[in-house]
Amino acid sequence: MDFKLTAPEAVLKAREARRGMNGFLEILVFIAVFFVVTVAESILMVPMLWSLMSADAGFQEAAASGNAAWLMEVADRLMSGDSATLCMLFANLAMILVVLLFCRLIQKRRPVTLGFVRKNIAKEYLKGLGAGFLAFSGAVLLCILTGSLKLEGISSGFQPGIFLLFVAGFMIQGMAEEVLCRGYFLVSFGRRHSMWAAVLANSLIFAALHLANSGISVLAFINLTLFGVFASVYFIKTGNIWGVGALHSIWNLAQGNIYGIRVSGIVTKCSVFASAPVEGRSLINGGAFGLEGGLAVTVVLLAGTLLLLRKNGKRQELL
């Protein structure tokens, strides 16, 4: 098998615009960009969370009582609910905006260098959805076959309206993280370094961004890195951001809102199916972190990456 990765059109165009810096400086710049992203997302979330809390009768009652402990208890309840999760998902719009502005104004890169293509947008997006859903469903099947996960039927918490909001939210969140890690950082790093160096650097950074998630473990970190490699190779081979953005979105949506599994430690109540990890099988099902912390996902991501490496890349018509 040929493990060589040829630079996609996005990287070639970025090199034409401006040669990249050494790897250490690229990482420092990424940290600065991510800091700005975090501030922008926080600013966007404040009015959404305030509206959420203000509309809650329990929060209003606790605030009026002046009881700080009660107020914190109610706030924690609201922050752990689906509404707060939706606020966080939609706040990722700020990530997309900040990265696009940085690439255009500071790096002098056009949208083509982030993988935005004109041809077959819908087709590439649908292919990404299919690939992501099949990949995660493969991990679910492995868990079921090994007795590590039980699907318990339709979830009592499923609400069609909330589910559609999660669909929209994860469409934003998945694309935002791909624009940040693959469209921006992988391409920036690849302007001066090899594609494999760019893949490894952005995959480790992608995994590091999840270190604060509940239930994180060594295997979960490895799997997050492998997901970064899988997504990076998909981006390089297809030459566009649409497909990998869709793949990332459906991967997360399938976990939490279809199969009812924790998404990188995050619990979602609104899911199509209810499922339960089998105790004593956390090495396979990932335990408190969700399937991304177990060997079932490791197997799927390794297999998926190997399949992608067999695929010939293609040049895309750019904007």
Secondary structure, DSSP 8 states (H G I E B T S, - for coil): --------HHHHHHHHH-----HHHHHHHHHHHHHHHHHHHHHHHHHHHHHHHHT-HHHHHHHHHT-HHHHHHHHHHHHTSHHHHHHHHHTTHHHHHHHHHIIIIIS---GGGGT-BSTTHHHHHHHHHHHHHHHHHHHHHHHHHTT-EEEEEE-TT--HHHHHHHHHHHHHHHHHHHIIIIIIIIHHHHTTS-HHHHHHHHHHHHHHTTTTSTT--HHHHHHHHHHHHHHHHHHHHH--HHHHHHHHHHHHHIIIIIS---BTTB--S--SEEEEE-TT-HHHH-GGG-GGGSHHHHHHHHHHHHHHHTS------B-
